[in-house]
Amino acid sequence: MSTPKTTKEYTKMKRIGNIYDKIVSYENLLNAHLRARKKKGRYIEVKEVNENTEEYLKNLHFILANEFYYINSSDYKREIIIDKGKEREILKLSYYPHRIVQWAIMLQIEDRFLKSLILDTYASIEERGLHFGARRVKNALRKDPQGTKYCLKLDMKKYYPSIDNEILFEIVKTKIKDKKLLRLISIIIFSMGAKGQPIGSLWSQWAGNLYLSQLDHYVKEKLKGKYYFRYCDDIVIFGSSKEELRKILKEVTEIAGAVLNLKIKENYQIFPTRVRGVDFLGYRFFGDFILLRKRVLKQMKRKLIPLRDKTILTNSENSAINSYKGWLKFCDSYRLREKYLVPLKDKFYIDIKGNKRRVDINVRSRRKRKKNNNN
């Protein structure tokens, strides 16, 4: 089977144009500010824009309308975090103007980008997160035991630092024809040079999704990979035999190198799905049952066990409880709930308005709660 030579083979949708004026309009910039500041109201730079919103946004409109906007590599603030036991460099831009600009762009073109992605890619996509993906994987395993008998699990080597920005820009050009907008996006894409996208910005999340979109379509449409799931650069593919998955691995390796200039990590695995279990999206999938990933379980223990000795919890601690309720809702977790949530059932917390409320340890789905309330 021939490997495609360019990034255009699976990007035949109509390109959008005449959108730059909408992006730089005051109304869109205001909406971008409102979206970008969500859960960041305590930040000093956000407060500054909030206090004099009209002046800041009119000035930003002038900068964008006259194409004066730019980014220097020195504009990025570097921060090292430990993620999954690894050191990662997070690069952050200032709230004004950079984060508002990225939100202003995405508010107008997000739908176009979304239409070019397959359903089974989940990272940083609204209403398509971890739990959506977990349901999709769970349903595939339960409905087709033979077709999901074996699993190929792989990811890319140093994914974000390895993104070729010329290739990324070519991908963007298959979706957008507005020259002013392309110029603006090129400033963002090449702000770190010819290679690499910074982890930590709204744009980089979408860049990560777009860059592998051709690989997604290639596996689904050319290789007929029915059960293909991706979260950022973590990829899981199910098949009925190891031979089938080895062929897919060979093709994926070729297209990743020839078209996207990426390398697959050497630690890829092909294994029996229900024997070893598939560690993906925060869970371990065994077909008939699903367990919480060990790392998530350890984090939950560290967070929830100390709360047993407290009389009144903070709003933040109650939020942590709700977060883990969400994790437990999508797996076989009766014993975990009994051990870590039930001891907190008589606790109270103070909400953001200063009111005292009882902690809710119920992990039933919203749909079930609504049905019970209606009855």
Steps between C-alpha positions, in 0.01 A plus 500: 500500500649835397568761764363850423765756411334814633265618771226581246368152420237500774427872517259557211242702692424851389739761637362798691576861407395858574509439874778730623268796558277285720798388704628851569157653567447650845209263568710191426794631705266564792364147474857369482589690817196360681590146397873533565455640851284209615634365833788750480335800664753505784795562266639855511517537120139384465388749766674780312307425181176460695540845656538676164367252246389747234835678479699175483278343234480812284878514505520131408251554218725778363809276520332211320311708243828665395693171513746619763470187713808286559652252746864468601639177644595709805128564562463143627536440874663163564394268781610143574235259631502130583236320295466120508840480664667704224628854489308714252568857397185712500517821295241764584415826326359803679124529532497829308528507208607146415247274669212725399622496139513120492149477643375756247638287217367172629152636568464555125684199354462226763198347324695475173790327672265270689332380179834376370564280806373147544254436783750294697752768585436653840768736631386853589173474303185619672254215573758251370731453795628202698160366597359524148801303378468250785141429400604448136777257594274314746224461240742370237637236738156384608336493157780329305718268713656334192576826317664644812685184606844663465622853562771716343602782735747767392592865526733747332852582611518852652183591316455876550872588466513287181213664311629636168348846475520516120289184482262634765452823305430301182230311689344828614506633143283206388225636726541879477551727199467842668847650445490737796396220732769269360758770568377533860505123556847473348625749760369269772623178338855620431539694826730224628685453172482235229431210733293441811176628646494626860304298755266721700294711258157470340653499153748220577214273611334538162834475319560166671162372384532629144852375442405133539161531329629362171639197678156451659324506162764278340455225758121525502442535124793334323604236753138438610598526865150485646606537863742792510512742795732797563560739788759756388783269382396194704346252255313175561397270212307174543509208261407134470861377469858603569580468129233758413638744755863447390399601146326810633807584713724479194274737303462740793878512544546581132242778483618651828854524365439577130211745533520645851873470580423322828640190667303241691640411841679168515285383792189432288310186602280238335326280756180306586248764606315311772805330651715805567240775487529825304640793699340801328313819593555451874351150509598138443260328261464121526191461285241386751621735772690826536738600779636839597858559388746436785647849481154662526417270792815602686418867445146441628632334817736790569217750457209327676648307794617815689147646472366235741659683794353840410170631633433772241642479150591786268326558168819386326500172692136442409592565135767227528234259630273584205789452259567148625128423499519571127794259461323224694173538311649349183660188648425203723556682825262371772780410742688822435188705568435308823859546614573861402168683451265350758721613795438859381120481483444695827746776416412862426680758288492877463407609148629810318217709648589396853202267544531171685395202287506122535743305282321294233667162442238374254665395173185429297491653154316825439250316280404268784471786748271692263282193450467447875418867556227489235346199668 
